[in-house]
Amino acid sequence: MTTTLFGIPNCDTVKRARAWLDAQGVAYQFHDFRKNGLPDDALDRWLQAPGWETLVNRRGTTWRQLDAATRESVVDAASARAVLVAHPTLIKRPVVEWRPGMQATVGFDAAQWAAYSEGNVKQ
C-alpha cells in the first residue's frame, strides 16, 4: 500500500507537502476532501490517534467562519467528528497515512516525514 495524502489541492501547506514527497521520490496517492469526500473509517482512526485536538484546525479560516456556538460545542472526539464531517476543510492539513498500522501524521514537518517516508520511495 502506498502513502495517502489527504487534503485540498489549493492549500499552501498541502502544495509544499506534495512538492516535498515528489522531490523525495515518495509514492503517494492524493485524496481531495472536496472531490472525494471524507472517508468515515479514516476519520475515526485520526480521531483516536493523533487525536481530535490535533486534527481540528483552530487557526484556519473555516474555524473563524463558524459561529461561536459551534466552536464552543467542540469539546471531545464525538463533537469534533460532527463538525469535521460538516466542514472537512476544518481538518488540519495535510493528513498522511504512511502505511497500514502506522499512526497518521497531521501537518507538514519535513524532518519528521523523512523517517516516516522510508520504504515508500518510488522504484
Rosetta constraint file for C-alpha pairs under 8 A:
AtomPair CA 1 CA 99 HARMONIC 6.49 0.50
AtomPair CA 1 CA 100 HARMONIC 7.56 0.50
AtomPair CA 2 CA 27 HARMONIC 6.18 0.50
AtomPair CA 2 CA 28 HARMONIC 5.46 0.50
AtomPair CA 2 CA 29 HARMONIC 6.94 0.50
AtomPair CA 2 CA 98 HARMONIC 7.14 0.50
AtomPair CA 2 CA 99 HARMONIC 6.64 0.50
AtomPair CA 2 CA 120 HARMONIC 6.60 0.50
AtomPair CA 3 CA 27 HARMONIC 6.53 0.50
AtomPair CA 3 CA 28 HARMONIC 4.49 0.50
AtomPair CA 3 CA 29 HARMONIC 6.26 0.50
AtomPair CA 3 CA 96 HARMONIC 7.02 0.50
AtomPair CA 3 CA 97 HARMONIC 5.73 0.50
AtomPair CA 3 CA 98 HARMONIC 4.45 0.50
AtomPair CA 3 CA 99 HARMONIC 5.95 0.50
AtomPair CA 3 CA 120 HARMONIC 6.94 0.50
AtomPair CA 4 CA 28 HARMONIC 5.34 0.50
AtomPair CA 4 CA 29 HARMONIC 4.72 0.50
AtomPair CA 4 CA 30 HARMONIC 5.87 0.50
AtomPair CA 4 CA 31 HARMONIC 6.89 0.50
AtomPair CA 4 CA 96 HARMONIC 5.69 0.50
AtomPair CA 4 CA 97 HARMONIC 5.27 0.50
AtomPair CA 4 CA 98 HARMONIC 6.52 0.50
AtomPair CA 5 CA 28 HARMONIC 6.76 0.50
AtomPair CA 5 CA 29 HARMONIC 6.14 0.50
AtomPair CA 5 CA 30 HARMONIC 4.94 0.50
AtomPair CA 5 CA 31 HARMONIC 6.05 0.50
AtomPair CA 5 CA 94 HARMONIC 6.49 0.50
AtomPair CA 5 CA 95 HARMONIC 5.94 0.50
AtomPair CA 5 CA 96 HARMONIC 4.54 0.50
AtomPair CA 5 CA 97 HARMONIC 6.61 0.50
AtomPair CA 6 CA 30 HARMONIC 6.04 0.50
AtomPair CA 6 CA 31 HARMONIC 4.72 0.50
AtomPair CA 6 CA 32 HARMONIC 6.10 0.50
AtomPair CA 6 CA 33 HARMONIC 6.82 0.50
AtomPair CA 6 CA 93 HARMONIC 7.33 0.50
AtomPair CA 6 CA 94 HARMONIC 5.64 0.50
AtomPair CA 6 CA 95 HARMONIC 5.08 0.50
AtomPair CA 6 CA 96 HARMONIC 6.11 0.50
AtomPair CA 7 CA 11 HARMONIC 7.64 0.50
AtomPair CA 7 CA 14 HARMONIC 6.46 0.50
AtomPair CA 7 CA 30 HARMONIC 7.68 0.50
AtomPair CA 7 CA 31 HARMONIC 6.40 0.50
AtomPair CA 7 CA 32 HARMONIC 5.34 0.50
AtomPair CA 7 CA 33 HARMONIC 5.70 0.50
AtomPair CA 7 CA 89 HARMONIC 7.91 0.50
AtomPair CA 7 CA 93 HARMONIC 5.70 0.50
AtomPair CA 7 CA 94 HARMONIC 5.16 0.50
AtomPair CA 7 CA 95 HARMONIC 6.71 0.50
AtomPair CA 8 CA 14 HARMONIC 6.92 0.50
AtomPair CA 8 CA 31 HARMONIC 7.86 0.50
AtomPair CA 8 CA 32 HARMONIC 5.07 0.50
AtomPair CA 8 CA 33 HARMONIC 5.92 0.50
AtomPair CA 8 CA 34 HARMONIC 6.70 0.50
AtomPair CA 8 CA 89 HARMONIC 7.70 0.50
AtomPair CA 9 CA 14 HARMONIC 6.56 0.50
AtomPair CA 9 CA 15 HARMONIC 6.73 0.50
AtomPair CA 9 CA 32 HARMONIC 6.81 0.50
AtomPair CA 10 CA 14 HARMONIC 7.48 0.50
AtomPair CA 10 CA 15 HARMONIC 7.08 0.50
AtomPair CA 11 CA 15 HARMONIC 6.23 0.50
AtomPair CA 11 CA 93 HARMONIC 7.99 0.50
AtomPair CA 12 CA 16 HARMONIC 6.28 0.50
AtomPair CA 13 CA 17 HARMONIC 6.10 0.50
AtomPair CA 13 CA 93 HARMONIC 6.90 0.50
AtomPair CA 13 CA 94 HARMONIC 7.03 0.50
AtomPair CA 13 CA 107 HARMONIC 7.63 0.50
AtomPair CA 13 CA 108 HARMONIC 6.76 0.50
AtomPair CA 14 CA 18 HARMONIC 6.05 0.50
AtomPair CA 14 CA 93 HARMONIC 6.52 0.50
AtomPair CA 14 CA 94 HARMONIC 5.56 0.50
AtomPair CA 14 CA 108 HARMONIC 7.82 0.50
AtomPair CA 15 CA 19 HARMONIC 6.16 0.50
AtomPair CA 16 CA 20 HARMONIC 6.12 0.50
AtomPair CA 16 CA 108 HARMONIC 7.97 0.50
AtomPair CA 17 CA 21 HARMONIC 6.21 0.50
AtomPair CA 17 CA 94 HARMONIC 7.49 0.50
AtomPair CA 17 CA 108 HARMONIC 6.08 0.50
AtomPair CA 18 CA 22 HARMONIC 6.11 0.50
AtomPair CA 19 CA 23 HARMONIC 6.06 0.50
AtomPair CA 20 CA 24 HARMONIC 6.13 0.50
AtomPair CA 20 CA 110 HARMONIC 7.59 0.50
AtomPair CA 21 CA 25 HARMONIC 6.13 0.50
AtomPair CA 21 CA 26 HARMONIC 5.11 0.50
AtomPair CA 21 CA 27 HARMONIC 7.52 0.50
AtomPair CA 21 CA 28 HARMONIC 7.77 0.50
AtomPair CA 22 CA 26 HARMONIC 6.05 0.50
AtomPair CA 22 CA 27 HARMONIC 7.75 0.50
AtomPair CA 24 CA 121 HARMONIC 7.43 0.50
AtomPair CA 25 CA 121 HARMONIC 5.34 0.50
AtomPair CA 25 CA 122 HARMONIC 5.54 0.50
AtomPair CA 26 CA 117 HARMONIC 6.72 0.50
AtomPair CA 26 CA 120 HARMONIC 5.40 0.50
AtomPair CA 26 CA 121 HARMONIC 4.20 0.50
AtomPair CA 26 CA 122 HARMONIC 5.57 0.50
AtomPair CA 27 CA 120 HARMONIC 5.86 0.50
AtomPair CA 27 CA 121 HARMONIC 5.71 0.50
AtomPair CA 27 CA 122 HARMONIC 5.16 0.50
AtomPair CA 28 CA 120 HARMONIC 7.96 0.50
AtomPair CA 31 CA 36 HARMONIC 6.57 0.50
AtomPair CA 32 CA 36 HARMONIC 5.52 0.50
AtomPair CA 32 CA 37 HARMONIC 7.09 0.50
AtomPair CA 33 CA 37 HARMONIC 4.66 0.50
AtomPair CA 33 CA 38 HARMONIC 5.51 0.50
AtomPair CA 33 CA 88 HARMONIC 6.49 0.50
AtomPair CA 33 CA 89 HARMONIC 7.38 0.50
AtomPair CA 34 CA 88 HARMONIC 7.66 0.50
AtomPair CA 37 CA 88 HARMONIC 7.95 0.50
AtomPair CA 38 CA 42 HARMONIC 7.86 0.50
AtomPair CA 38 CA 43 HARMONIC 7.16 0.50
AtomPair CA 38 CA 85 HARMONIC 7.08 0.50
AtomPair CA 38 CA 88 HARMONIC 6.72 0.50
AtomPair CA 39 CA 43 HARMONIC 6.20 0.50
AtomPair CA 40 CA 44 HARMONIC 6.21 0.50
AtomPair CA 41 CA 45 HARMONIC 6.41 0.50
AtomPair CA 42 CA 46 HARMONIC 6.24 0.50
AtomPair CA 43 CA 47 HARMONIC 6.10 0.50
AtomPair CA 43 CA 81 HARMONIC 7.67 0.50
AtomPair CA 44 CA 48 HARMONIC 6.53 0.50
AtomPair CA 44 CA 81 HARMONIC 8.00 0.50
AtomPair CA 45 CA 49 HARMONIC 6.22 0.50
AtomPair CA 46 CA 50 HARMONIC 5.69 0.50
AtomPair CA 46 CA 51 HARMONIC 5.98 0.50
AtomPair CA 46 CA 52 HARMONIC 7.27 0.50
AtomPair CA 46 CA 55 HARMONIC 7.29 0.50
AtomPair CA 46 CA 103 HARMONIC 7.97 0.50
AtomPair CA 46 CA 104 HARMONIC 6.75 0.50
AtomPair CA 47 CA 51 HARMONIC 4.46 0.50
AtomPair CA 47 CA 52 HARMONIC 4.70 0.50
AtomPair CA 47 CA 55 HARMONIC 7.14 0.50
AtomPair CA 47 CA 77 HARMONIC 6.14 0.50
AtomPair CA 47 CA 81 HARMONIC 7.52 0.50
AtomPair CA 48 CA 52 HARMONIC 7.12 0.50
AtomPair CA 48 CA 77 HARMONIC 7.90 0.50
AtomPair CA 49 CA 103 HARMONIC 6.32 0.50
AtomPair CA 49 CA 104 HARMONIC 7.22 0.50
AtomPair CA 50 CA 54 HARMONIC 6.38 0.50
AtomPair CA 50 CA 55 HARMONIC 7.31 0.50
AtomPair CA 50 CA 103 HARMONIC 6.88 0.50
AtomPair CA 50 CA 104 HARMONIC 6.75 0.50
AtomPair CA 50 CA 105 HARMONIC 7.09 0.50
AtomPair CA 50 CA 106 HARMONIC 7.64 0.50
AtomPair CA 51 CA 55 HARMONIC 6.29 0.50
AtomPair CA 51 CA 77 HARMONIC 7.67 0.50
AtomPair CA 52 CA 56 HARMONIC 6.09 0.50
AtomPair CA 52 CA 76 HARMONIC 7.11 0.50
AtomPair CA 52 CA 77 HARMONIC 5.45 0.50
AtomPair CA 52 CA 80 HARMONIC 6.41 0.50
AtomPair CA 52 CA 81 HARMONIC 7.91 0.50
AtomPair CA 54 CA 92 HARMONIC 7.53 0.50
AtomPair CA 54 CA 106 HARMONIC 7.30 0.50
AtomPair CA 55 CA 91 HARMONIC 5.49 0.50
AtomPair CA 55 CA 92 HARMONIC 5.42 0.50
AtomPair CA 55 CA 106 HARMONIC 6.89 0.50
AtomPair CA 56 CA 80 HARMONIC 7.24 0.50
AtomPair CA 56 CA 84 HARMONIC 7.62 0.50
AtomPair CA 56 CA 90 HARMONIC 6.05 0.50
AtomPair CA 56 CA 91 HARMONIC 5.15 0.50
AtomPair CA 56 CA 92 HARMONIC 5.85 0.50
AtomPair CA 57 CA 63 HARMONIC 6.89 0.50
AtomPair CA 57 CA 90 HARMONIC 5.56 0.50
AtomPair CA 57 CA 91 HARMONIC 5.53 0.50
AtomPair CA 57 CA 92 HARMONIC 4.60 0.50
AtomPair CA 58 CA 63 HARMONIC 5.50 0.50
AtomPair CA 58 CA 64 HARMONIC 7.65 0.50
AtomPair CA 58 CA 90 HARMONIC 7.77 0.50
AtomPair CA 59 CA 63 HARMONIC 6.71 0.50
AtomPair CA 59 CA 64 HARMONIC 7.49 0.50
AtomPair CA 60 CA 64 HARMONIC 6.57 0.50
AtomPair CA 60 CA 90 HARMONIC 7.28 0.50
AtomPair CA 61 CA 65 HARMONIC 6.17 0.50
AtomPair CA 62 CA 66 HARMONIC 6.57 0.50
AtomPair CA 62 CA 87 HARMONIC 7.69 0.50
AtomPair CA 62 CA 89 HARMONIC 6.64 0.50
AtomPair CA 62 CA 90 HARMONIC 5.63 0.50
AtomPair CA 63 CA 71 HARMONIC 7.28 0.50
AtomPair CA 63 CA 90 HARMONIC 6.31 0.50
AtomPair CA 66 CA 70 HARMONIC 6.28 0.50
AtomPair CA 66 CA 71 HARMONIC 6.37 0.50
AtomPair CA 67 CA 71 HARMONIC 6.45 0.50
AtomPair CA 68 CA 72 HARMONIC 6.05 0.50
AtomPair CA 69 CA 73 HARMONIC 6.12 0.50
AtomPair CA 70 CA 74 HARMONIC 6.90 0.50
AtomPair CA 70 CA 83 HARMONIC 7.82 0.50
AtomPair CA 73 CA 79 HARMONIC 6.62 0.50
AtomPair CA 74 CA 79 HARMONIC 5.09 0.50
AtomPair CA 74 CA 80 HARMONIC 5.16 0.50
AtomPair CA 74 CA 83 HARMONIC 7.50 0.50
AtomPair CA 75 CA 79 HARMONIC 6.24 0.50
AtomPair CA 75 CA 80 HARMONIC 6.97 0.50
AtomPair CA 76 CA 80 HARMONIC 6.03 0.50
AtomPair CA 77 CA 81 HARMONIC 5.95 0.50
AtomPair CA 78 CA 82 HARMONIC 6.46 0.50
AtomPair CA 79 CA 83 HARMONIC 6.49 0.50
AtomPair CA 80 CA 84 HARMONIC 6.02 0.50
AtomPair CA 81 CA 85 HARMONIC 6.04 0.50
AtomPair CA 82 CA 86 HARMONIC 6.38 0.50
AtomPair CA 83 CA 87 HARMONIC 5.93 0.50
AtomPair CA 84 CA 88 HARMONIC 4.99 0.50
AtomPair CA 84 CA 89 HARMONIC 7.62 0.50
AtomPair CA 84 CA 90 HARMONIC 6.08 0.50
AtomPair CA 84 CA 91 HARMONIC 6.62 0.50
AtomPair CA 92 CA 106 HARMONIC 6.53 0.50
AtomPair CA 92 CA 107 HARMONIC 6.39 0.50
AtomPair CA 93 CA 106 HARMONIC 6.15 0.50
AtomPair CA 93 CA 107 HARMONIC 5.08 0.50
AtomPair CA 93 CA 108 HARMONIC 7.60 0.50
AtomPair CA 94 CA 106 HARMONIC 5.77 0.50
AtomPair CA 94 CA 107 HARMONIC 5.02 0.50
AtomPair CA 94 CA 108 HARMONIC 6.60 0.50
AtomPair CA 95 CA 104 HARMONIC 6.54 0.50
AtomPair CA 95 CA 105 HARMONIC 5.64 0.50
AtomPair CA 95 CA 106 HARMONIC 4.54 0.50
AtomPair CA 95 CA 107 HARMONIC 6.36 0.50
AtomPair CA 96 CA 104 HARMONIC 5.36 0.50
AtomPair CA 96 CA 105 HARMONIC 5.27 0.50
AtomPair CA 96 CA 106 HARMONIC 6.56 0.50
AtomPair CA 97 CA 102 HARMONIC 7.26 0.50
AtomPair CA 97 CA 103 HARMONIC 7.04 0.50
AtomPair CA 97 CA 104 HARMONIC 4.61 0.50
AtomPair CA 97 CA 105 HARMONIC 6.81 0.50
AtomPair CA 98 CA 102 HARMONIC 6.64 0.50
AtomPair CA 98 CA 103 HARMONIC 7.88 0.50
AtomPair CA 98 CA 104 HARMONIC 6.67 0.50
AtomPair CA 98 CA 116 HARMONIC 6.65 0.50
AtomPair CA 98 CA 117 HARMONIC 6.91 0.50
AtomPair CA 98 CA 120 HARMONIC 7.93 0.50
AtomPair CA 108 CA 113 HARMONIC 7.68 0.50
AtomPair CA 109 CA 113 HARMONIC 5.99 0.50
AtomPair CA 110 CA 114 HARMONIC 6.11 0.50
AtomPair CA 111 CA 115 HARMONIC 7.32 0.50
AtomPair CA 112 CA 116 HARMONIC 6.71 0.50
AtomPair CA 113 CA 117 HARMONIC 5.81 0.50
AtomPair CA 114 CA 118 HARMONIC 6.81 0.50
AtomPair CA 117 CA 121 HARMONIC 7.17 0.50
